[in-house]
Amino acid sequence: MGLLSHVTEASGAMSSTQLISAVSPNLASVGASRAEESWFAIQTLPRHEKKIAASMQQKGINAFLPLLPETHRWSDRQKVVHTPLFPHYVFVRIEESPSVRVSILRTNGVIKFVGGLNTGIPIPDEQIESIRTIVSNGTSFYEHPFLEIGRRVRIRGGSLDGVQGILLAKNEDLSLVVSLEILQRSLAVRVDGYQLEAA
């Protein structure tokens, strides 16, 4: 599998790996101030992810949609298009409120909450935080087969400080696999040179 490279541009410019994060971009502060809220995944119709994330923002709902750049080439030109890292899914942080759920489900293009009889299963904060840290700071990573077993570790120091995942050795190179269990999807990032500790 090829590595997906991301280059963060100069200060004030948008990173080549973009995120749609509505209402509150700082997950740590959100966790502190809204402890009663949880992250959920909502399934969307194809090519509706960006519209739904924008709709969530208009409703005052904290939404998270990681985007990756893809270069589309034609005979006379090429264009960089930002596509969802997890197609057909948008993440929302909401409180346990039937009215909020109904508002989300009535949004054009939303199919359902992922898991649990359409009520959804909460996603641990650290899984969303780890995905966000990896895709937003210019770290190279690649998709990895979903992995549930192995030693869970936490990175200490550097740009990936606090990221948690499963440590595995691949071709004598240490890689950290970060999984979103609810979607059965994983990313792998090389962690040679980082300080690791048991999580």
N, CA, C and O of each residue as an XYZ file, in Angstrom:
796
protein
N       0.836     -1.188      0.000
C       0.000      0.000      0.000
C       0.874      1.242      0.000
O       1.871      1.305      0.720
N       0.507      2.220     -0.797
C       1.300      3.437     -0.842
C       0.995      4.355      0.309
O      -0.119      4.373      0.834
N       1.975      5.102      0.691
C       1.779      6.065      1.773
C       1.024      7.272      1.248
O       1.252      7.712      0.121
N       0.134      7.800      2.055
C      -0.561      9.045      1.739
C       0.196     10.162      2.432
O       0.204     10.240      3.661
N       0.828     11.024      1.659
C       1.647     12.076      2.250
C       0.841     13.350      2.399
O      -0.005     13.667      1.563
N       1.110     14.076      3.466
C       0.425     15.319      3.737
C       1.451     16.363      4.104
O       2.314     16.119      4.947
N       1.367     17.533      3.476
C       2.324     18.601      3.731
C       1.579     19.783      4.316
O       0.652     20.303      3.694
N       1.970     20.212      5.500
C       1.363     21.380      6.108
C       2.046     22.627      5.578
O       3.270     22.744      5.638
N       1.251     23.569      5.053
C       1.800     24.762      4.442
C       2.135     25.795      5.516
O       1.954     25.559      6.711
N       2.627     26.942      5.061
C       3.060     27.985      5.986
C       1.917     28.459      6.854
O       0.745     28.258      6.535
N       2.279     29.093      7.958
C       1.285     29.584      8.903
C       0.270     30.479      8.212
O       0.627     31.345      7.414
N      -1.013     30.256      8.532
C      -2.075     31.048      7.940
C      -2.660     30.403      6.705
O      -3.746     30.787      6.272
N      -1.968     29.425      6.119
C      -2.492     28.729      4.949
C      -3.171     27.450      5.394
O      -2.906     26.939      6.482
N      -4.050     26.937      4.544
C      -4.754     25.697      4.852
C      -3.819     24.520      4.638
O      -3.045     24.512      3.680
N      -3.877     23.511      5.526
C      -3.099     22.298      5.354
C      -3.614     21.549      4.144
O      -4.793     21.657      3.808
N      -2.740     20.778      3.471
C      -3.187     19.992      2.336
C      -4.100     18.865      2.775
O      -4.876     18.350      1.970
N      -4.023     18.477      4.027
C      -5.024     17.581      4.583
C      -6.003     18.453      5.337
O      -5.648     19.063      6.346
N      -7.234     18.517      4.853
C      -8.192     19.418      5.443
C      -9.152     18.673      6.344
O      -9.373     17.471      6.193
N      -9.709     19.403      7.274
C     -10.719     18.856      8.166
C     -11.913     19.780      8.136
O     -11.768     21.002      8.112
N     -13.100     19.187      8.137
C     -14.286     19.981      8.422
C     -14.627     19.682      9.859
O     -15.046     18.571     10.185
N     -14.455     20.654     10.715
C     -14.767     20.489     12.122
C     -15.623     21.666     12.534
O     -15.123     22.772     12.741
N     -16.914     21.423     12.650
C     -17.852     22.517     12.885
C     -17.964     22.852     14.357
O     -17.796     21.986     15.216
N     -18.247     24.110     14.646
C     -18.550     24.653     15.958
C     -17.329     24.716     16.857
O     -16.927     25.814     17.242
N     -16.718     23.588     17.210
C     -15.592     23.623     18.129
C     -14.456     22.771     17.600
O     -14.551     21.545     17.659
N     -13.372     23.366     17.079
C     -12.280     22.599     16.522
C     -11.384     21.964     17.562
O     -10.609     21.070     17.224
N     -11.455     22.389     18.817
C     -10.565     21.872     19.847
C     -11.249     20.762     20.616
O     -12.099     21.018     21.469
N     -10.872     19.513     20.310
C     -11.539     18.379     20.934
C     -11.285     18.321     22.432
O     -12.157     17.907     23.195
N     -10.114     18.728     22.849
C      -9.812     18.659     24.280
C     -10.722     19.574     25.066
O     -11.248     19.190     26.110
N     -10.914     20.807     24.560
C     -11.770     21.729     25.287
C     -13.218     21.306     25.232
O     -13.974     21.526     26.179
N     -13.611     20.694     24.119
C     -14.980     20.191     24.026
C     -15.210     19.119     25.072
O     -16.239     19.109     25.746
N     -14.231     18.201     25.208
C     -14.381     17.137     26.185
C     -14.493     17.672     27.589
O     -15.199     17.103     28.422
N     -13.790     18.784     27.868
C     -13.803     19.328     29.216
C     -15.107     20.049     29.521
O     -15.633     19.966     30.631
N     -15.635     20.778     28.495
C     -16.790     21.619     28.762
C     -18.115     20.920     28.502
O     -19.156     21.344     29.004
N     -18.077     19.854     27.722
C     -19.310     19.166     27.383
C     -19.165     17.683     27.689
O     -19.279     16.841     26.799
N     -18.914     17.371     28.958
C     -18.644     15.991     29.353
C     -19.832     15.083     29.099
O     -19.666     13.870     28.967
N     -21.042     15.658     29.028
C     -22.228     14.837     28.826
C     -22.422     14.462     27.359
O     -23.307     13.667     27.044
N     -21.621     15.013     26.464
C     -21.745     14.718     25.045
C     -20.811     13.588     24.639
O     -19.784     13.355     25.275
N     -21.185     12.887     23.564
C     -20.378     11.785     23.032
C     -20.304     11.904     21.517
O     -21.164     12.515     20.883
N     -19.254     11.307     20.950
C     -19.110     11.245     19.496
C     -19.884     10.056     18.952
O     -19.879      8.974     19.538
N     -20.556     10.275     17.811
C     -21.260      9.224     17.100
C     -20.929      9.331     15.616
O     -20.593     10.410     15.127
N     -21.022      8.219     14.906
C     -20.888      8.227     13.449
C     -22.282      8.174     12.839
O     -23.137      7.401     13.271
N     -22.493      9.010     11.828
C     -23.741      8.924     11.080
C     -23.404      8.520      9.649
O     -22.450      9.020      9.054
N     -24.203      7.611      9.113
C     -24.009      7.162      7.739
C     -24.752      8.097      6.798
O     -25.862      8.541      7.092
N     -24.121      8.393      5.654
C     -24.689      9.356      4.713
C     -24.866      8.724      3.334
O     -24.306      7.668      3.040
N     -25.644      9.383      2.513
C     -25.711      9.010      1.104
C     -24.378      9.350      0.446
O     -23.657     10.220      0.935
N     -24.036      8.675     -0.661
C     -22.777      8.994     -1.357
C     -22.701     10.468     -1.736
O     -23.681     11.062     -2.184
N     -21.510     11.047     -1.545
C     -21.209     12.435     -1.922
C     -22.070     13.468     -1.191
O     -22.284     14.570     -1.697
N     -22.555     13.117     -0.022
C     -23.322     14.060      0.794
C     -22.567     14.483      2.059
O     -23.085     15.277      2.843
N     -21.355     13.965      2.267
C     -20.659     14.183      3.535
C     -20.424     15.666      3.826
O     -20.689     16.122      4.938
N     -19.930     16.422      2.843
C     -19.617     17.832      3.079
C     -20.879     18.643      3.335
O     -20.894     19.510      4.208
N     -21.933     18.368      2.581
C     -23.197     19.086      2.778
C     -23.760     18.811      4.165
O     -24.274     19.714      4.826
N     -23.660     17.555      4.604
C     -24.198     17.198      5.916
C     -23.377     17.838      7.023
O     -23.944     18.329      8.000
N     -22.042     17.845      6.894
C     -21.206     18.502      7.901
C     -21.555     19.978      7.999
O     -21.614     20.532      9.097
N     -21.789     20.625      6.845
C     -22.178     22.036      6.851
C     -23.560     22.218      7.487
O     -23.789     23.185      8.214
N     -24.467     21.297      7.214
C     -25.809     21.363      7.812
C     -25.741     21.219      9.323
O     -26.482     21.881     10.050
N     -24.844     20.344      9.798
C     -24.684     20.181     11.241
C     -24.217     21.487     11.868
O     -24.676     21.866     12.946
N     -23.295     22.178     11.184
C     -22.793     23.458     11.679
C     -23.928     24.466     11.795
O     -24.024     25.192     12.784
N     -24.780     24.507     10.788
C     -25.907     25.434     10.809
C     -26.869     25.122     11.952
O     -27.516     26.024     12.484
N     -26.965     23.862     12.327
C     -27.840     23.450     13.431
C     -27.167     23.633     14.789
O     -27.793     23.395     15.822
N     -25.891     24.055     14.801
C     -25.168     24.219     16.056
C     -24.630     22.924     16.616
O     -24.364     22.832     17.815
N     -24.461     21.909     15.764
C     -23.970     20.595     16.192
C     -22.499     20.470     15.816
O     -22.115     20.788     14.691
N     -21.684     20.012     16.746
C     -20.257     19.822     16.521
C     -20.054     18.614     15.601
O     -20.386     17.487     15.969
N     -19.510     18.852     14.407
C     -19.297     17.791     13.429
C     -17.826     17.696     13.057
O     -17.099     18.688     13.115
N     -17.389     16.504     12.677
C     -15.992     16.263     12.310
C     -15.971     15.431     11.036
O     -16.506     14.323     10.998
N     -15.347     15.975      9.988
C     -15.217     15.277      8.713
C     -13.785     15.415      8.212
O     -13.435     16.456      7.654
N     -12.942     14.392      8.396
C     -11.566     14.471      7.882
C     -11.555     14.310      6.369
O     -12.221     13.431      5.823
N     -10.787     15.176      5.692
C     -10.695     15.163      4.234
C      -9.256     14.946      3.793
O      -8.318     15.409      4.443
N      -9.090     14.230      2.673
C      -7.769     13.981      2.106
C      -7.704     14.531      0.686
O      -8.693     14.465     -0.045
N      -6.549     15.077      0.282
C      -6.425     15.591     -1.087
C      -6.194     14.469     -2.094
O      -5.384     13.572     -1.860
N      -6.904     14.525     -3.206
C      -6.682     13.614     -4.318
C      -6.492     14.453     -5.576
O      -7.242     15.400     -5.811
N      -5.488     14.108     -6.387
C      -5.236     14.842     -7.623
C      -5.986     14.168     -8.769
O      -5.729     13.007     -9.086
N      -6.904     14.889     -9.382
C      -7.637     14.406    -10.548
C      -6.995     15.010    -11.800
O      -6.828     16.226    -11.896
N      -6.645     14.166    -12.736
C      -5.952     14.622    -13.941
C      -6.828     14.442    -15.172
O      -7.477     13.412    -15.354
N      -6.826     15.469    -16.007
C      -7.449     15.408    -17.301
C      -6.374     15.675    -18.350
O      -5.226     15.955    -18.002
N      -6.728     15.594    -19.603
C      -5.730     15.761    -20.664
C      -5.135     17.167    -20.666
O      -3.975     17.354    -21.033
N      -5.936     18.160    -20.254
C      -5.455     19.540    -20.326
C      -5.206     20.203    -18.976
O      -4.717     21.331    -18.922
N      -5.536     19.515    -17.892
C      -5.362     20.148    -16.586
C      -5.422     19.113    -15.479
O      -5.748     17.949    -15.708
N      -5.105     19.558    -14.283
C      -5.260     18.713    -13.113
C      -5.782     19.561    -11.961
O      -5.564     20.771    -11.913
N      -6.467     18.912    -11.044
C      -7.100     19.628     -9.940
C      -7.022     18.778     -8.686
O      -7.216     17.563     -8.735
N      -6.737     19.421     -7.559
C      -6.724     18.731     -6.271
C      -8.125     18.800     -5.670
O      -8.666     19.885     -5.458
N      -8.699     17.646     -5.401
C     -10.031     17.553     -4.819
C      -9.906     16.913     -3.445
O      -9.226     15.900     -3.287
N     -10.565     17.506     -2.445
C     -10.504     16.961     -1.090
C     -11.692     16.033     -0.866
O     -12.850     16.445     -0.945
N     -11.377     14.769     -0.584
C     -12.404     13.746     -0.438
C     -12.420     13.210      0.997
O     -11.401     13.271      1.685
N     -13.558     12.687      1.455
C     -13.637     12.168      2.831
C     -12.688     10.997      3.060
O     -12.576     10.106      2.217
N     -12.018     11.003      4.184
C     -11.169      9.884      4.574
C     -11.997      8.626      4.777
O     -11.572      7.530      4.413
N     -13.189      8.787      5.363
C     -14.115      7.677      5.559
C     -15.384      7.976      4.754
O     -16.312      8.592      5.277
N     -15.433      7.547      3.491
C     -16.604      7.860      2.663
C     -17.900      7.359      3.298
O     -17.946      6.278      3.885
N     -18.940      8.163      3.168
C     -20.295      7.856      3.649
C     -20.464      8.041      5.148
O     -21.460      7.582      5.707
N     -19.509      8.705      5.826
C     -19.634      8.885      7.273
C     -19.247     10.301      7.683
O     -18.308     10.884      7.141
N     -19.981     10.839      8.641
C     -19.664     12.101      9.306
C     -19.771     11.832     10.799
O     -20.644     11.082     11.236
N     -18.887     12.440     11.583
C     -18.911     12.262     13.032
C     -19.555     13.478     13.693
O     -19.275     14.617     13.320
N     -20.408     13.232     14.663
C     -21.066     14.320     15.391
C     -20.908     14.092     16.885
O     -20.918     12.959     17.367
N     -20.760     15.209     17.610
C     -20.663     15.130     19.069
C     -21.939     15.734     19.642
O     -22.178     16.935     19.514
N     -22.759     14.894     20.276
C     -24.074     15.328     20.728
C     -24.356     14.799     22.117
O     -23.696     13.873     22.590
N     -25.342     15.394     22.767
C     -25.827     14.896     24.042
C     -26.918     13.856     23.782
O     -27.439     13.751     22.672
N     -27.248     13.100     24.812
C     -28.289     12.086     24.689
C     -29.645     12.772     24.703
O     -30.288     12.865     25.749
N     -30.077     13.246     23.556
C     -31.312     13.988     23.445
C     -32.098     13.500     22.225
O     -31.600     13.582     21.102
N     -33.323     12.990     22.432
C     -34.129     12.532     21.288
C     -34.352     13.632     20.257
O     -34.365     13.357     19.057
N     -34.528     14.878     20.708
C     -34.783     15.960     19.759
C     -33.570     16.222     18.869
O     -33.728     16.515     17.684
N     -32.351     16.120     19.431
C     -31.143     16.314     18.638
C     -30.995     15.189     17.620
O     -30.650     15.431     16.463
N     -31.257     13.960     18.055
C     -31.164     12.814     17.146
C     -32.154     12.945     15.987
O     -31.811     12.692     14.832
N     -33.375     13.340     16.310
C     -34.392     13.499     15.271
C     -33.979     14.586     14.292
O     -34.164     14.438     13.084
N     -33.418     15.684     14.806
C     -32.953     16.764     13.943
C     -31.879     16.280     12.976
O     -31.878     16.650     11.802
N     -30.966     15.453     13.476
C     -29.900     14.909     12.627
C     -30.482     13.959     11.587
O     -30.139     14.045     10.408
N     -31.360     13.056     12.015
C     -31.927     12.061     11.103
C     -32.800     12.691     10.027
O     -32.980     12.107      8.958
N     -33.339     13.866     10.293
C     -34.178     14.548      9.303
C     -33.366     15.383      8.320
O     -33.917     15.978      7.395
N     -32.046     15.421      8.529
C     -31.176     16.167      7.622
C     -31.087     15.440      6.286
O     -30.863     14.230      6.247
N     -31.261     16.168      5.204
C     -31.218     15.572      3.876
C     -29.887     14.866      3.636
O     -28.828     15.481      3.767
N     -29.931     13.579      3.286
C     -28.729     12.807      3.001
C     -28.268     11.924      4.136
O     -27.419     11.057      3.929
N     -28.810     12.120      5.349
C     -28.445     11.262      6.477
C     -29.263      9.975      6.414
O     -30.482     10.017      6.248
N     -28.590      8.831      6.547
C     -29.275      7.536      6.517
C     -29.611      7.075      7.924
O     -30.763      6.756      8.218
N     -28.591      7.039      8.809
C     -28.825      6.530     10.156
C     -27.604      6.779     11.027
O     -26.528      7.123     10.538
N     -27.794      6.598     12.328
C     -26.665      6.496     13.256
C     -26.068      5.102     13.111
O     -26.789      4.137     12.858
N     -24.744      4.997     13.274
C     -24.069      3.716     13.094
C     -24.090      2.934     14.399
O     -23.611      3.406     15.430
N     -24.658      1.716     14.339
C     -24.663      0.811     15.484
C     -25.870      0.971     16.380
O     -26.428      2.062     16.491
N     -26.275     -0.111     17.018
C     -27.249     -0.063     18.104
C     -28.658      0.333     17.751
O     -29.165      1.323     18.279
N     -29.319     -0.418     16.860
C     -30.734     -0.200     16.567
C     -31.035      1.242     16.165
O     -32.047      1.817     16.565
N     -30.129      1.813     15.362
C     -30.273      3.163     14.819
C     -30.117      4.268     15.862
O     -30.270      5.445     15.536
N     -29.815      3.909     17.108
C     -29.549      4.945     18.112
C     -28.063      5.274     18.157
O     -27.671      6.289     18.733
N     -27.232      4.427     17.556
C     -25.804      4.664     17.502
C     -25.075      4.181     18.741
O     -25.658      4.041     19.816
N     -23.795      3.931     18.566
C     -22.915      3.523     19.661
C     -21.878      4.623     19.841
O     -21.220      5.000     18.872
N     -21.709      5.156     21.070
C     -20.719      6.219     21.280
C     -19.313      5.777     20.901
O     -18.923      4.635     21.144
N     -18.556      6.694     20.302
C     -17.165      6.439     19.933
C     -16.274      7.051     21.002
O     -16.441      8.226     21.331
N     -15.324      6.286     21.560
C     -14.425      6.855     22.576
C     -13.714      8.105     22.059
O     -13.245      8.135     20.921
N     -13.638      9.129     22.899
C     -13.009     10.397     22.509
C     -11.603     10.195     21.956
O     -11.214     10.856     20.994
N     -10.829      9.271     22.566
C      -9.436      9.127     22.153
C      -9.314      8.610     20.721
O      -8.315      8.885     20.057
N     -10.310      7.867     20.231
C     -10.251      7.393     18.847
C     -10.401      8.559     17.871
O      -9.652      8.656     16.900
N     -11.369      9.443     18.126
C     -11.551     10.611     17.272
C     -10.344     11.542     17.379
O      -9.871     12.059     16.366
N      -9.843     11.761     18.595
C      -8.696     12.645     18.798
C      -7.466     12.127     18.064
O      -6.728     12.906     17.461
N      -7.242     10.807     18.113
C      -6.075     10.227     17.448
C      -6.167     10.373     15.937
O      -5.186     10.736     15.288
N      -7.342     10.092     15.368
C      -7.522     10.257     13.926
C      -7.290     11.710     13.535
O      -6.614     11.994     12.545
N      -7.850     12.625     14.313
C      -7.720     14.047     13.993
C      -6.263     14.491     14.050
O      -5.805     15.217     13.168
N      -5.530     14.064     15.073
C      -4.135     14.457     15.204
C      -3.316     13.969     14.019
O      -2.499     14.715     13.479
N      -3.527     12.733     13.615
C      -2.744     12.155     12.514
C      -3.001     12.879     11.201
O      -2.058     13.230     10.493
N      -4.278     13.109     10.867
C      -4.569     13.684      9.545
C      -4.342     15.190      9.485
O      -4.262     15.753      8.394
N      -4.236     15.858     10.640
C      -4.147     17.314     10.623
C      -2.727     17.863     10.731
O      -2.512     19.053     10.503
N      -1.749     17.013     11.076
C      -0.427     17.592     11.337
C       0.629     17.266     10.286
O       1.813     17.523     10.502
N       0.214     16.700      9.148
C       1.172     16.451      8.077
C       1.895     15.125      8.172
O       2.844     14.898      7.422
N       1.478     14.230      9.078
C       2.119     12.929      9.222
C       1.717     12.001      8.079
O       0.549     11.954      7.695
N       2.691     11.258      7.535
C       2.384     10.271      6.507
C       1.749      9.045      7.148
O       2.184      8.582      8.202
N       0.714      8.529      6.496
C       0.062      7.322      7.004
C      -0.546      6.565      5.848
O      -0.601      7.070      4.727
N      -1.001      5.362      6.112
C      -1.664      4.561      5.085
C      -2.786      3.766      5.726
O      -2.789      3.530      6.934
N      -3.749      3.352      4.893
C      -4.839      2.534      5.416
C      -4.295      1.168      5.798
O      -3.367      0.660      5.169
N      -4.876      0.582      6.828
C      -4.407     -0.689      7.354
C      -5.618     -1.573      7.610
O      -6.664     -1.075      8.027
N      -5.497     -2.888      7.365
C      -6.619     -3.762      7.702
C      -7.026     -3.566      9.152
O      -6.174     -3.401     10.025
N      -8.323     -3.583      9.408
C      -8.805     -3.331     10.758
C      -8.164     -4.306     11.736
O      -8.083     -5.505     11.473
N      -7.708     -3.771     12.877
C      -6.980     -4.564     13.863
C      -7.549     -4.322     15.243
O      -7.677     -3.176     15.673
N      -7.893     -5.399     15.943
C      -8.436     -5.266     17.287
C      -7.470     -5.746     18.364
O      -7.549     -5.292     19.506
N      -6.554     -6.662     18.019
C      -5.707     -7.263     19.035
C      -4.297     -6.681     18.950
O      -3.906     -6.125     17.924
N      -3.542     -6.817     20.037
C      -2.178     -6.310     20.082
C      -1.982     -5.431     21.302
O      -2.903     -5.240     22.097
N      -0.793     -4.904     21.446
C      -0.461     -4.077     22.594
C      -0.862     -2.635     22.346
O      -0.424     -2.031     21.368
N      -1.689     -2.076     23.218
C      -2.112     -0.682     23.088
C      -1.060      0.217     23.729
O      -0.654      0.004     24.871
N      -0.627      1.224     22.975
C       0.397      2.144     23.462
C      -0.041      3.573     23.208
O      -0.986      3.831     22.463
N       0.670      4.499     23.849
C       0.417      5.931     23.696
C       1.735      6.601     23.336
O       2.769      6.284     23.924
N       1.714      7.527     22.371
C       2.914      8.263     21.981
C       3.123      9.416     22.948
O       2.178     10.120     23.304
N       4.364      9.605     23.369
C       4.721     10.706     24.246
C       5.714     11.616     23.537
O       6.759     11.161     23.071
N       5.381     12.916     23.456
C       6.275     13.893     22.848
C       6.060     14.012     21.352
O       5.475     13.132     20.721
N       6.537     15.106     20.799
C       6.458     15.323     19.365
C       5.066     15.705     18.898
O       4.171     15.953     19.705
N       4.896     15.750     17.592
C       3.630     16.207     17.011
C       2.491     15.230     17.230
O       1.328     15.613     17.101
N       2.789     13.965     17.561
C       1.745     12.961     17.780
C       1.520     12.675     19.262
O       0.950     11.643     19.615
N       1.956     13.569     20.116
C       1.824     13.359     21.558
C       0.374     13.033     21.936
O      -0.553     13.757     21.574
N       0.200     11.928     22.672
C      -1.116     11.550     23.159
C      -1.879     10.596     22.269
O      -2.888     10.034     22.694
N      -1.422     10.396     21.035
C      -2.123      9.475     20.131
C      -1.993      8.051     20.658
O      -0.903      7.613     21.023
N      -3.107      7.337     20.693
C      -3.123      5.959     21.164
C      -3.476      5.015     20.031
O      -4.213      5.385     19.118
N      -2.956      3.806     20.085
C      -3.281      2.803     19.081
C      -2.611      1.487     19.408
O      -2.061      1.302     20.493
N      -2.666      0.568     18.442
C      -2.072     -0.759     18.599
C      -0.706     -0.760     17.931
O      -0.580     -0.372     16.770
N       0.317     -1.193     18.658
C       1.673     -1.216     18.132
C       1.932     -2.539     17.434
O       1.627     -3.604     17.971
N       2.500     -2.468     16.230
C       2.914     -3.682     15.555
C       4.199     -3.423     14.814
O       4.515     -2.279     14.488
N       4.955     -4.491     14.541
C       6.188     -4.384     13.784
C       5.912     -4.841     12.362
O       5.317     -5.897     12.146
N       6.343     -4.046     11.396
C       6.138     -4.384      9.994
C       7.414     -4.063      9.239
O       7.844     -2.911      9.184
N       8.020     -5.100      8.655
C       9.272     -4.923      7.921
C      10.325     -4.201      8.769
O      11.015     -3.299      8.294
N      10.428     -4.622     10.037
C      11.384     -4.057     10.990
C      11.127     -2.576     11.253
O      11.996     -1.883     11.781
N       9.961     -2.094     10.896
C       9.612     -0.691     11.125
C       8.426     -0.656     12.070
O       7.407     -1.297     11.812
N       8.546      0.088     13.165
C       7.442      0.178     14.108
C       6.325      1.031     13.530
O       6.560      2.149     13.072
N       5.124      0.507     13.553
C       3.958      1.246     13.094
C       2.897      1.205     14.170
O       2.772      0.229     14.910
N       2.139      2.277     14.245
C       1.033      2.365     15.184
C      -0.261      2.315     14.388
O      -0.462      3.100     13.461
N      -1.136      1.389     14.755
C      -2.419      1.256     14.070
C      -3.488      1.898     14.934
O      -3.715      1.479     16.069
N      -4.145      2.919     14.395
C      -5.224      3.608     15.093
C      -6.534      3.162     14.463
O      -6.733      3.316     13.258
N      -7.434      2.608     15.281
C      -8.657      2.021     14.760
C      -9.892      2.785     15.208
O      -9.970      3.268     16.337
N     -10.854      2.884     14.299
C     -12.202      3.341     14.630
C     -13.061      2.090     14.646
O     -13.500      1.615     13.599
N     -13.299      1.559     15.840
C     -13.955      0.268     15.942
C     -15.356      0.277     15.359
O     -15.781     -0.710     14.759
N     -16.086      1.385     15.526
C     -17.465      1.444     15.066
C     -17.555      1.301     13.543
O     -18.536      0.762     13.031
N     -16.529      1.784     12.812
C     -16.516      1.693     11.357
C     -15.692      0.524     10.844
O     -15.680      0.246      9.645
N     -14.997     -0.166     11.757
C     -14.110     -1.257     11.354
C     -13.070     -0.765     10.333
O     -12.804     -1.430      9.332
N     -12.491      0.406     10.605
C     -11.475      0.993      9.737
C     -10.253      1.356     10.576
O     -10.374      1.716     11.747
N      -9.073      1.255      9.956
C      -7.835      1.554     10.667
C      -6.881      2.349      9.786
O      -6.925      2.270      8.558
N      -6.009      3.125     10.452
C      -4.910      3.820      9.799
C      -3.624      3.364     10.475
O      -3.632      3.019     11.656
N      -2.526      3.360      9.735
C      -1.231      3.028     10.315
C      -0.267      4.184     10.080
O      -0.227      4.763      8.995
N       0.510      4.513     11.113
C       1.480      5.598     11.010
C       2.799      5.107     11.605
O       2.805      4.434     12.636
N       3.915      5.442     10.958
C       5.228      5.010     11.443
C       5.598      5.803     12.689
O       5.411      7.018     12.739
N       6.119      5.114     13.685
C       6.442      5.773     14.955
C       7.891      5.569     15.366
O       8.222      5.709     16.544
N       8.758      5.241     14.417
C      10.177      5.191     14.739
C      10.640      6.532     15.272
O      10.337      7.575     14.693
N      11.368      6.508     16.366
C      11.900      7.737     16.943
C      10.981      8.389     17.951
O      11.393      9.328     18.632
N       9.741      7.920     18.070
C       8.843      8.457     19.085
C       8.969      7.651     20.375
O       9.252      6.454     20.343
N       8.759      8.310     21.492
C       8.737      7.635     22.779
C       7.361      7.046     23.002
O       6.360      7.751     22.871
N       7.288      5.757     23.338
C       6.017      5.075     23.514
C       5.874      4.594     24.950
O       6.863      4.291     25.618
N       4.629      4.528     25.419
C       4.352      3.967     26.727
C       3.058      3.172     26.644
O       2.233      3.407     25.761
N       2.881      2.224     27.572
C       1.647      1.449     27.600
C       0.469      2.366     27.898
O       0.564      3.249     28.750
N      -0.621      2.161     27.210
C      -1.808      3.009     27.395
C      -2.738      2.374     28.430
O      -3.795      2.927     28.733
